[in-house]
Amino acid sequence: MTAPAVEAEPARPGPPPHTPPHIAPLPDPRWGLLAMLIALLAVAAAATSLRNGFTYDDRWIIAENGRVHDVRALWRYFEESYWPMKNGAGLYRPLVIFFYSLQWVVGGGSPIVFHLVNVLLSAVAAVGVFWMLGFVAPTRVAWLAAALFAVHPVHVEAVANAVGQAELWAALALLSAVGLYLRDRREGPLRRQTALAIVAIFLVGIFTKEHVIVLPALLLAAELLLCRDAPVLARLRRLRLLLWPLVVIAAGFIALRVHVLGAVGGDVPHPSLLHQGMRARAFIMLDVVPEYGRLMLAPLRLYADYSPRQLEVYPTFDVSQLTGILLVVSTVALFALTARRTPLVAFGLAWFALLIAPVSNVLLPTGILLAERTLYLPAAGAMLVVAVGAEALRARLRALDSPLQRLVPVACAAALLFGVVRSTLRNPFWHDTDTAFELMVAESPLNFKAHYAMGGQLFTQHRSREGERQWQIAIALMPKYHAVYVDLAHRYREAHLCDAAIPLYQKALALEPELTIATVSIAACQLELAQWHRARTTSRVAIADGMYRRAFLYIIDRADSALVANDSLDPTIKTKWMSRRAKR
């Protein structure tokens, strides 16, 4: 293994003969105290989230999801999607649903149990970062990286929101597996019992969150960048004995996921990604890349959602993408420059890139452009780069005997204080759904999804006029998204305002021609308006286009019955009957 290019730690008692002399053996005498400080920082940053309730996605996945309200046979969880069917079944995280069930039963449905578990898991994960990095970095660097990770404000969404717990379980799995691998490789070859433990962790972790699937790539990066005890090919031949079981498990997971969800992705793509190919999605994500850098290094402003027009994206080249291109090129260049000279930096960059890859939308579209919760574990890599840079700067200034060297620890302490304060103030955002949606609109008034979510909440509170206004704003901000048209049209139809509903359904169909629900709703509205010929024609065309026959045959039957009854009416009562029929 190569030594990181930072100032060496003071000499400690001699390591065992098989331990490389440039890395001090664990446990460090101070390790327990340092780990406790990291845990306390994590708890301090997350403590105010304990007052939160079930917010946003918590409602549908936990509070209103009957599958979570009792503990069932474990195998039953592996047959179901993460999201309930009524919300459009999607994603596959069976063990997380099982963990939610345990917490619901223990706490009798109280949100405090979920939030307490989240706070504890966040503290354990932060200590896990310190433990993992301790095998490859000086204690000072490992501690600073883990401390910055513990208080990073971008973690608020994962910790303060109950369903963010999936990120925390996945983080523990990956940190444990990579830490065990680095521990053994620091001392010599990987031991068989350690390999078995890594395989077991992977088998459990991948069913908590799909992002754990990147573990083989993380182990490969660790081996290539941090372990130099043999030629590359020899090390890769040894590593493949571990990678094959992991690949088999990953393939089995994907097959089971496809069986349950019917697709590899299993999520409804973000509106900006609908019908976009891989090349177009790559261009779109170039507009997102600068937000990664901002959130990692200067998280002054946080948002619950990143969607147009708050975040403008383009499926073809646009001048706005130059910043993203520059950041990608700079990061690749930094990786190439540090791969041999400062491998800890290269490993931190690789860690971030590999963990962000599943939600990068390039290979597969996801339901988000960017979500702060998905940056939870990638932040560990970014903070490692920051910690190595800070230590290198301090060592350089110390070598020059510059008085500025004292500013480095002061700046680090200020960053930790900022993280705690910013996280503490941000946690109440997730106190309840009303608060979250109101703040979403206030914080990002140009975000169509903020108005879309707020409108839906207002309609559930029977504040229809205000909900209508929010959805009209959402349509104005993103006029090419069909779902808002359909939802608003449904509300009009429920209020027996079919004259207003039909044009919205037609706009949705212009955007999504195979949207069966819109066609069925148009035909149903035509029935309500006593437009029987039109209802029959709409239904027959839909059947000819291959849409769901049963619903349209029912509408045709109703239309034919009405036409027959109308034809047989006595002219003296026809007008009165028609009037009553229209009102119905």
VOBAFI-824612 format. One line per 8 residues: number of its first residue (from 1); their letters; for each residue x, y, z of C-alpha. Coordinates in pm, 1 decimal, always signed. Example, Ala and Ser with C-alpha at 12.3 -4.5 7.8 and 13.67 -1.06 7.14 Angstrom:
! residues 2
1) as) +1230.0 -450.0 +780.0; +1367.0 -106.0 +714.0
! end
This chain:
! residues 584
1) mtapavea) +0.0 +0.0 +0.0; +123.5 +351.9 -67.2; +158.4 +619.2 +193.9; -64.5 +924.2 +158.7; +118.5 +1245.9 +72.6; +48.5 +1415.9 +404.4; +251.5 +1472.7 +717.0; +330.5 +1148.8 +899.9
9) eparpgpp) +191.2 +1078.7 +1246.2; +428.6 +1060.4 +1543.7; +589.8 +720.8 +1588.9; +391.3 +464.7 +1784.5; +477.4 +123.6 +1929.9; +616.3 -107.1 +1660.5; +361.1 -278.1 +1437.5; +350.8 -651.5 +1378.4
17) phtpphia) +612.4 -774.3 +1127.8; +355.1 -814.8 +846.4; +222.6 -458.5 +879.2; +371.4 -200.0 +638.7; +578.9 +39.9 +853.4; +426.5 +358.8 +710.3; +75.8 +288.1 +846.8; +24.6 +278.1 +1222.2
25) plpdprwg) -170.6 -28.0 +1338.3; -516.8 +1.1 +1481.1; -638.5 +48.0 +1742.3; -487.3 +390.2 +1807.5; -480.5 +458.7 +2183.8; -695.0 +765.5 +2120.3; -931.8 +590.3 +1882.8; -1221.6 +547.6 +2124.5
33) llamlial) -1218.5 +911.9 +2231.6; -1189.4 +1035.8 +1873.4; -1472.5 +809.0 +1762.2; -1691.1 +934.7 +2046.4; -1629.8 +1295.5 +1938.2; -1739.5 +1210.1 +1584.4; -2053.6 +1039.1 +1712.9; -2134.7 +1341.2 +1929.4
41) lavaaaat) -2093.1 +1573.5 +1630.3; -2332.3 +1358.0 +1427.0; -2589.6 +1353.9 +1707.1; -2557.1 +1729.6 +1757.1; -2622.3 +1789.5 +1386.8; -2927.0 +1559.4 +1381.2; -3082.0 +1606.4 +1727.8; -3348.7 +1859.2 +1624.5
49) slrngfty) -3490.7 +1603.3 +1378.1; -3627.5 +1403.4 +1673.1; -3925.6 +1640.9 +1683.4; -4023.1 +1562.9 +1324.3; -4326.3 +1359.6 +1226.6; -4401.9 +1163.2 +910.5; -4341.8 +1396.0 +618.2; -4375.9 +1380.2 +239.4
57) ddrwiiae) -4285.1 +1025.2 +121.9; -4302.5 +904.4 +484.8; -4681.6 +927.2 +461.3; -4721.3 +683.4 +172.4; -4434.7 +447.0 +250.5; -4482.5 +427.9 +629.3; -4777.4 +612.9 +784.9; -5044.6 +512.9 +529.3
65) ngrvhdvr) -4890.1 +184.2 +418.0; -5069.2 -107.4 +582.6; -4785.9 -344.5 +488.9; -4563.9 -165.1 +742.1; -4807.9 -175.2 +1032.5; -4738.9 -533.7 +1139.3; -4448.4 -775.9 +1115.9; -4505.4 -1055.6 +866.8
73) alwryfee) -4302.5 -1354.1 +753.0; -3971.9 -1224.1 +617.9; -4012.6 -1383.8 +275.3; -4332.6 -1186.2 +216.0; -4135.5 -861.7 +194.7; -3935.3 -998.0 -97.9; -4252.3 -1030.2 -307.1; -4349.7 -663.3 -292.0
81) sywpmkng) -4232.9 -330.7 -425.9; -4104.8 -53.8 -201.9; -4383.4 +187.3 -295.9; -4743.9 +75.5 -235.2; -4948.1 -24.5 -539.9; -5189.2 +269.6 -496.6; -4898.6 +510.9 -542.2; -4760.7 +331.9 -845.6
89) aglyrplv) -4547.2 +40.2 -730.3; -4178.5 +114.2 -777.3; -3829.0 +45.1 -637.3; -3732.9 -271.3 -454.9; -3603.7 -251.2 -96.3; -3761.8 -540.2 +94.7; -3538.8 -536.2 +402.5; -3597.3 -164.9 +461.7
97) iffyslqw) -3974.0 -225.3 +461.8; -3910.6 -505.2 +713.1; -3707.4 -267.9 +933.5; -3987.2 -9.7 +911.6; -4233.3 -276.2 +1026.6; -4021.6 -357.8 +1331.3; -3997.3 +10.0 +1425.5; -4370.6 +64.4 +1374.2
105) vvgggspi) -4456.9 -226.5 +1604.4; -4201.3 -126.4 +1869.3; -4317.4 +234.4 +1879.1; -4686.2 +177.9 +1812.7; -4664.5 +390.0 +1499.9; -4487.9 +682.8 +1667.2; -4247.7 +871.5 +1437.6; -4004.8 +929.1 +1725.4
113) vfhlvnvl) -3882.1 +569.3 +1697.2; -3796.4 +611.0 +1327.8; -3618.2 +940.4 +1387.5; -3427.2 +804.4 +1685.7; -3305.6 +511.5 +1476.2; -3201.6 +755.2 +1202.5; -2999.6 +968.1 +1445.1; -2825.7 +662.6 +1590.2
121) lsavaavg) -2753.1 +520.7 +1245.2; -2606.9 +852.8 +1132.2; -2370.9 +851.6 +1431.7; -2265.8 +491.2 +1363.5; -2211.0 +567.9 +993.9; -1990.4 +867.1 +1075.6; -1780.0 +651.5 +1309.4; -1776.2 +390.9 +1030.7
129) vfwmlgfv) -1615.7 +643.3 +796.0; -1347.4 +710.6 +1059.4; -1290.6 +337.8 +1110.7; -1265.7 +260.9 +738.0; -1031.7 +549.8 +657.2; -815.7 +469.8 +958.8; -672.6 +171.8 +770.3; -537.7 +386.0 +486.2
137) aptrvawl) -493.6 +740.1 +617.8; -319.0 +908.4 +912.0; -547.8 +943.9 +1210.5; -568.3 +1322.1 +1173.0; -688.6 +1296.3 +812.4; -930.8 +1013.1 +884.4; -1077.8 +1201.0 +1180.8; -1125.0 +1528.2 +993.6
145) aaalfavh) -1289.5 +1355.2 +695.5; -1527.8 +1164.4 +924.1; -1606.1 +1472.7 +1134.8; -1687.2 +1680.8 +826.2; -1901.4 +1391.1 +704.4; -2082.2 +1372.2 +1040.0; -2203.7 +1731.3 +1028.5; -2245.7 +1785.1 +653.9
153) pvhveava) -2574.8 +1974.5 +596.2; -2650.4 +1779.9 +278.7; -2727.2 +1481.3 +504.5; -3033.7 +1645.0 +656.0; -3277.3 +1496.2 +404.9; -3148.0 +1143.1 +466.9; -3145.1 +1174.1 +847.3; -3439.3 +1405.9 +924.3
161) navgqael) -3681.5 +1231.2 +688.2; -3789.6 +886.5 +810.6; -3761.8 +711.3 +472.9; -3409.5 +846.4 +435.7; -3320.3 +552.5 +656.8; -3260.0 +344.3 +344.0; -2953.4 +559.6 +274.3; -2822.2 +496.6 +624.9
169) waalalls) -2856.4 +118.4 +613.6; -2690.1 +111.6 +271.1; -2408.2 +330.5 +402.7; -2343.1 +96.0 +694.1; -2326.7 -202.3 +459.8; -2078.4 -40.9 +222.3; -1859.9 +110.1 +495.2; -1844.7 -223.4 +678.6
177) avglylrd) -1756.7 -422.5 +366.5; -1490.8 -182.4 +235.8; -1349.1 -133.1 +586.5; -1307.6 -508.7 +636.5; -1138.7 -538.7 +300.1; -895.3 -254.1 +372.6; -820.4 -395.2 +716.5; -705.8 -727.7 +574.2
185) rregplrr) -526.2 -581.6 +275.1; -341.6 -342.1 +502.9; -187.0 -643.1 +675.1; -157.0 -879.9 +380.0; -384.7 -1096.9 +162.3; -758.8 -1106.7 +217.5; -855.6 -1378.3 +464.8; -1124.5 -1631.0 +382.0
193) qtalaiva) -1343.5 -1545.2 +680.7; -1327.3 -1176.4 +587.5; -1428.6 -1255.6 +230.4; -1726.2 -1454.6 +359.1; -1824.7 -1165.2 +585.5; -1809.2 -921.3 +291.5; -2028.1 -1149.4 +80.9; -2280.9 -1178.0 +365.5
201) iflvgift) -2287.1 -800.5 +414.2; -2341.2 -749.9 +42.5; -2625.4 -1003.1 +36.1; -2805.9 -818.2 +314.3; -2714.3 -466.2 +209.1; -2828.2 -491.2 -151.7; -3183.7 -558.0 -30.9; -3183.0 -240.0 +178.1
209) kehvivlp) -3103.9 -9.7 -115.1; -3004.0 -83.2 -470.9; -2699.2 +149.3 -452.0; -2509.7 -122.0 -260.1; -2464.4 -291.2 -598.1; -2154.7 -71.8 -652.4; -1958.4 -258.0 -381.0; -1753.3 -467.3 -630.7
217) alllaael) -1645.4 -146.7 -806.2; -1550.6 +14.7 -473.7; -1338.5 -286.3 -378.7; -1170.7 -278.6 -718.9; -1092.6 +92.6 -677.8; -952.1 +31.6 -329.4; -732.5 -249.8 -455.4; -595.6 -61.2 -755.1
225) llcrdapv) -542.1 +271.8 -579.1; -450.4 +185.3 -221.3; -282.8 -156.9 -235.5; +56.2 -190.4 -403.6; +199.1 -509.1 -247.9; +212.4 -710.2 -574.6; +184.1 -661.4 -952.0; -156.7 -544.5 -1068.5
233) larlrrlr) -248.3 -864.4 -1252.6; -158.7 -1079.9 -954.0; -374.6 -865.5 -726.0; -665.0 -873.5 -968.4; -647.4 -1252.1 -991.4; -678.4 -1273.1 -613.8; -960.0 -1018.3 -605.0; -1168.8 -1203.0 -864.8
241) lllwplvv) -1226.7 -1484.3 -617.0; -1422.3 -1232.7 -408.8; -1580.8 -1045.8 -699.8; -1744.2 -1351.0 -859.7; -1978.8 -1424.3 -565.6; -2066.9 -1055.4 -549.2; -2147.5 -1045.6 -920.6; -2366.3 -1355.6 -887.7
249) iaagfial) -2556.8 -1199.6 -596.7; -2599.0 -874.1 -793.7; -2733.9 -1066.6 -1093.8; -2978.4 -1254.4 -870.1; -3092.5 -928.0 -714.2; -3155.0 -771.9 -1055.4; -3348.8 -1078.2 -1170.9; -3566.3 -1073.1 -858.7
257) rvhvlgav) -3617.5 -699.5 -895.8; -3732.2 -740.1 -1255.7; -3964.9 -1021.9 -1148.5; -4132.7 -803.5 -884.2; -4130.0 -466.6 -1060.9; -4134.7 -572.1 -1425.3; -3829.6 -354.5 -1503.9; -3469.3 -302.9 -1398.9
265) ggdvphps) -3525.9 +59.6 -1303.7; -3867.6 +24.2 -1147.6; -3914.9 +397.4 -1099.3; -4113.0 +658.5 -1293.4; -3852.8 +874.5 -1472.4; -3827.1 +1239.1 -1380.0; -4032.0 +1455.2 -1620.3; -3711.3 +1601.0 -1767.5
273) llhqgmra) -3592.0 +1249.6 -1855.0; -3906.8 +1113.3 -2018.8; -3838.6 +964.8 -2364.7; -3476.7 +1083.4 -2354.4; -3198.1 +858.9 -2476.7; -2864.2 +807.5 -2306.4; -2693.2 +1087.6 -2499.7; -2968.6 +1336.9 -2415.8
281) rafimldv) -2962.7 +1232.4 -2049.2; -2586.6 +1289.1 -2039.9; -2635.2 +1644.7 -2163.7; -2912.2 +1698.5 -1908.6; -2690.3 +1583.5 -1623.5; -2412.9 +1824.3 -1725.7; -2640.1 +2098.1 -1594.6; -2668.2 +1906.7 -1264.6
289) vpeygrlm) -2295.2 +1848.6 -1209.2; -2224.2 +2201.8 -1074.8; -2486.4 +2140.0 -806.0; -2285.2 +1838.6 -689.3; -1983.3 +2061.1 -637.2; -2182.5 +2337.0 -467.3; -2355.9 +2099.4 -229.1; -2031.4 +1925.0 -132.2
297) laplrlya) -1821.7 +2237.4 -75.7; -2066.6 +2522.5 -5.7; -2406.1 +2388.8 +107.1; -2542.3 +2728.0 +204.4; -2874.7 +2668.3 +29.9; -3055.5 +2336.9 +45.0; -3367.7 +2229.3 -142.7; -3610.1 +1941.8 -107.3
305) dysprqle) -3629.2 +1907.1 -484.5; -3421.8 +2004.3 -787.0; -3644.3 +2037.8 -1094.0; -3706.8 +2291.1 -1371.6; -3722.1 +2585.0 -1373.9; -3526.3 +2616.6 -1055.7; -3268.4 +2394.8 -1224.5; -3268.9 +2443.5 -1600.5
313) vyptfdvs) -3159.9 +2140.8 -1803.4; -3121.6 +2081.6 -2176.7; -3117.2 +1751.1 -2372.5; -2876.4 +1897.0 -2631.6; -2566.2 +2108.8 -2597.2; -2620.0 +2445.0 -2430.8; -2373.1 +2704.5 -2309.4; -2499.9 +2647.2 -1953.5
321) qltgillv) -2332.4 +2304.1 -1963.0; -1981.4 +2447.2 -1994.0; -1943.1 +2466.9 -1616.2; -2042.1 +2102.3 -1582.1; -1803.2 +1999.3 -1860.7; -1519.3 +2193.5 -1694.2; -1587.4 +2027.0 -1359.4; -1597.3 +1677.7 -1510.0
329) vstvalfa) -1273.9 +1733.6 -1704.9; -1102.5 +1887.5 -1400.5; -1207.8 +1599.3 -1177.9; -1083.2 +1339.4 -1426.0; -753.5 +1528.7 -1458.5; -717.0 +1550.2 -1079.2; -783.5 +1176.9 -1053.4; -517.1 +1102.5 -1314.1
337) ltarrtpl) -262.5 +1327.9 -1143.6; -317.7 +1187.5 -795.5; -367.0 +818.0 -873.9; +0.7 +747.5 -801.8; +122.2 +1053.6 -613.0; -166.7 +1100.6 -367.3; -384.0 +790.5 -395.9; -610.1 +892.6 -107.4
345) vafglawf) -734.9 +1184.3 -317.4; -789.7 +957.2 -617.1; -975.4 +709.1 -397.4; -1199.3 +986.6 -260.2; -1285.1 +1097.3 -614.5; -1349.4 +739.0 -724.3; -1567.8 +680.2 -416.3; -1784.0 +982.4 -500.2
353) alliapvs) -1812.6 +896.3 -870.1; -1898.9 +530.1 -817.2; -2162.1 +602.6 -552.3; -2324.2 +879.3 -754.6; -2331.0 +664.1 -1070.1; -2659.4 +480.1 -990.0; -2847.1 +812.7 -975.2; -2652.9 +988.4 -1251.8
361) nvllptgi) -2936.8 +907.2 -1497.9; -2694.6 +827.0 -1778.2; -2724.8 +447.6 -1784.3; -3081.6 +435.7 -1650.7; -3327.9 +720.2 -1587.9; -3444.9 +763.5 -1228.6; -3722.7 +960.8 -1064.2; -3489.8 +1248.6 -969.8
369) llaertly) -3244.0 +1484.1 -1132.6; -3075.6 +1539.6 -798.2; -3177.9 +1461.9 -441.3; -2970.0 +1558.9 -140.9; -3037.2 +1224.2 +26.6; -2851.3 +1043.9 -255.1; -2537.3 +1242.9 -170.8; -2521.0 +1095.6 +180.1
377) lpaagaml) -2248.1 +835.7 +130.4; -2080.0 +997.1 -173.6; -2001.6 +1287.1 +63.4; -1753.1 +1061.4 +245.4; -1531.2 +1059.2 -63.3; -1557.8 +1434.3 -107.8; -1473.6 +1497.3 +258.0; -1171.8 +1266.7 +230.0
385) vvavgaea) -1038.9 +1485.2 -53.1; -1101.0 +1798.2 +156.5; -928.5 +1646.9 +461.4; -622.1 +1538.5 +263.3; -603.4 +1884.8 +108.1; -633.3 +2058.0 +445.3; -359.3 +1841.0 +598.2; -130.7 +1891.8 +299.3
393) lrarlral) -181.2 +2268.3 +322.2; -104.9 +2267.6 +695.0; +209.4 +2060.8 +638.3; +323.4 +2294.9 +360.8; +269.9 +2607.3 +570.9; +442.4 +2443.1 +864.8; +744.5 +2357.7 +649.1; +761.4 +2723.3 +548.5
401) dsplqrlv) +719.9 +2823.6 +914.4; +431.9 +3044.9 +808.0; +201.9 +3187.4 +1077.5; -87.9 +3105.5 +843.8; -57.9 +2740.8 +947.5; -272.0 +2821.7 +1253.1; -557.8 +2921.9 +1024.8; -601.7 +2569.5 +888.4
409) pvacaaal) -731.3 +2411.2 +1214.0; -934.7 +2726.6 +1278.2; -1096.1 +2694.7 +934.8; -1167.0 +2325.1 +997.8; -1327.4 +2404.0 +1334.2; -1536.8 +2675.5 +1169.9; -1651.0 +2428.9 +902.8; -1758.7 +2181.4 +1171.6
417) lfgvvrst) -1947.0 +2451.4 +1361.1; -2116.7 +2566.5 +1041.5; -2221.2 +2210.0 +964.7; -2380.4 +2159.1 +1305.6; -2564.0 +2493.6 +1298.8; -2681.1 +2462.5 +937.6; -2806.3 +2106.0 +991.7; -2978.4 +2200.4 +1317.2
425) lrnpfwhd) -3167.4 +2482.1 +1146.6; -3254.6 +2269.9 +843.2; -3394.1 +1966.1 +1027.7; -3734.2 +2128.5 +1107.6; -3802.1 +2159.0 +734.1; -3913.7 +1793.9 +756.7; -4134.0 +1845.4 +1063.0; -4459.1 +1775.8 +876.6
433) tdtafelm) -4591.5 +1769.0 +521.6; -4762.1 +2107.1 +533.3; -4443.1 +2273.3 +654.2; -4229.1 +2097.7 +394.4; -4454.5 +2185.2 +99.8; -4499.2 +2546.8 +206.2; -4124.0 +2588.2 +243.4; -4063.0 +2416.0 -90.0
441) vaesplnf) -4271.5 +2680.8 -265.0; -4116.2 +2964.3 -63.7; -3757.2 +2846.7 -118.6; -3788.2 +2761.6 -487.8; -4082.4 +2946.5 -644.8; -3967.0 +2849.1 -996.4; -3963.6 +2476.7 -919.2; -4264.9 +2321.6 -1089.9
449) kahyamgg) -4260.2 +2020.3 -859.0; -4288.6 +2240.5 -550.6; -4615.6 +2383.9 -681.9; -4728.7 +2038.6 -799.1; -4673.9 +1888.4 -452.7; -4832.3 +2186.6 -278.3; -5137.6 +2169.8 -502.4; -5192.0 +1804.5 -423.2
457) qlftqhrs) -5167.7 +1874.5 -52.0; -5421.0 +2157.4 -78.3; -5667.6 +1936.5 -263.6; -5644.7 +1672.8 +12.0; -5736.3 +1951.0 +256.4; -6039.9 +2037.8 +40.0; -5887.9 +2374.2 -50.1; -5969.6 +2321.6 -415.6
465) regerqwq) -5937.5 +2676.6 -541.8; -5588.1 +2715.6 -393.1; -5487.1 +2370.5 -517.2; -5607.6 +2454.6 -867.4; -5396.9 +2770.6 -866.0; -5083.3 +2579.9 -760.7; -5131.3 +2322.7 -1035.9; -5187.1 +2592.8 -1294.9
473) iaialmpk) -4855.9 +2747.4 -1188.0; -4691.5 +2404.8 -1218.9; -4829.4 +2371.9 -1572.9; -4699.7 +2717.7 -1663.3; -4352.8 +2630.9 -1532.5; -4334.9 +2292.5 -1709.0; -4600.8 +2279.6 -1984.1; -4468.3 +1957.4 -2139.3
481) yhavyvdl) -4539.5 +1734.4 -1839.8; -4861.6 +1541.0 -1890.5; -4929.8 +1428.3 -1530.7; -5030.7 +1772.0 -1400.3; -5286.7 +1810.0 -1679.9; -5434.4 +1470.0 -1595.7; -5449.2 +1534.3 -1221.9; -5616.0 +1873.7 -1262.9
489) ahryreah) -5860.1 +1728.7 -1517.0; -5950.1 +1452.8 -1268.9; -6033.3 +1715.9 -1009.5; -6252.5 +1902.0 -1259.7; -6428.0 +1579.7 -1350.2; -6488.7 +1497.2 -982.2; -6654.4 +1839.7 -954.4; -6866.4 +1759.8 -1264.5
497) lcdaaipl) -6684.9 +2024.3 -1467.5; -6626.1 +1806.0 -1769.7; -6624.5 +2099.2 -2011.2; -6306.7 +2216.8 -1835.0; -6163.2 +1865.0 -1791.5; -6174.8 +1744.5 -2153.0; -5929.7 +2006.2 -2293.9; -5678.5 +1915.8 -2021.9
505) yqkalale) -5708.3 +1545.9 -2100.5; -5655.2 +1627.9 -2467.3; -5339.6 +1827.2 -2385.6; -5208.9 +1532.7 -2185.7; -5276.6 +1301.1 -2479.9; -5093.5 +1536.2 -2714.0; -4788.2 +1486.2 -2491.4; -4844.3 +1114.3 -2420.4
513) peltiatv) -5058.7 +961.7 -2700.2; -5078.0 +620.1 -2527.7; -5213.2 +757.4 -2200.9; -5513.9 +527.8 -2163.4; -5644.5 +692.4 -1846.4; -5685.1 +1023.8 -2030.9; -5874.8 +861.9 -2318.0; -6104.7 +671.3 -2082.7
521) siaacqle) -6170.1 +990.6 -1887.4; -6256.4 +1183.1 -2204.3; -6508.8 +917.0 -2302.8; -6655.2 +915.3 -1950.3; -6687.8 +1294.3 -1958.9; -6859.7 +1274.0 -2295.5; -7110.0 +1034.4 -2140.8; -7172.3 +1278.1 -1857.9
529) laqwhrar) -7227.7 +1559.1 -2107.7; -7473.5 +1339.1 -2299.0; -7238.9 +1335.0 -2599.8; -7314.3 +969.9 -2667.6; -7202.7 +957.2 -3030.2; -6869.2 +1114.7 -2934.0; -6825.6 +879.8 -2637.5; -6888.9 +580.3 -2860.4
537) ttsrvaia) -6650.4 +706.2 -3128.3; -6375.3 +785.6 -2875.0; -6405.3 +435.2 -2730.2; -6403.6 +257.7 -3065.9; -6093.8 +446.5 -3179.3; -5922.0 +361.0 -2850.0; -5999.4 -10.1 -2893.3; -5870.9 +3.1 -3249.1
545) dgmyrraf) -5548.7 +160.5 -3115.4; -5502.0 -134.6 -2881.0; -5602.5 +27.7 -2553.6; -5767.9 -155.6 -2265.2; -6088.7 -299.7 -2414.8; -6300.4 -366.6 -2107.0; -6339.2 -4.9 -1993.6; -6418.6 +117.7 -2343.0
553) lyiidrad) -6669.3 -161.8 -2412.5; -6853.2 -56.9 -2096.2; -6865.7 +304.5 -2218.2; -6987.2 +192.7 -2563.3; -7262.1 -11.2 -2396.3; -7372.2 +288.7 -2187.9; -7367.7 +515.9 -2492.0; -7569.1 +269.9 -2703.0
561) salvands) -7827.9 +229.7 -2426.9; -7865.3 +605.6 -2398.6; -7904.4 +642.8 -2774.5; -8171.3 +371.8 -2789.7; -8357.6 +527.0 -2496.7; -8332.0 +869.2 -2655.9; -8466.0 +743.8 -2988.3; -8767.4 +584.1 -2818.6
569) ldptiktk) -8864.3 +884.3 -2609.0; -9197.9 +1059.9 -2654.3; -9116.9 +1405.9 -2799.4; -9320.5 +1569.4 -2523.2; -9084.4 +1443.1 -2249.5; -8760.8 +1425.6 -2447.1; -8633.2 +1770.0 -2340.7; -8704.2 +1705.2 -1972.6
577) wmsrrakr) -8538.5 +1361.0 -1981.5; -8232.5 +1497.3 -2159.1; -8196.2 +1771.1 -1896.8; -8206.8 +1522.0 -1611.0; -7963.0 +1291.5 -1788.9; -7712.2 +1572.4 -1837.4; -7727.9 +1663.7 -1467.2; -7652.9 +1304.5 -1371.9
! end
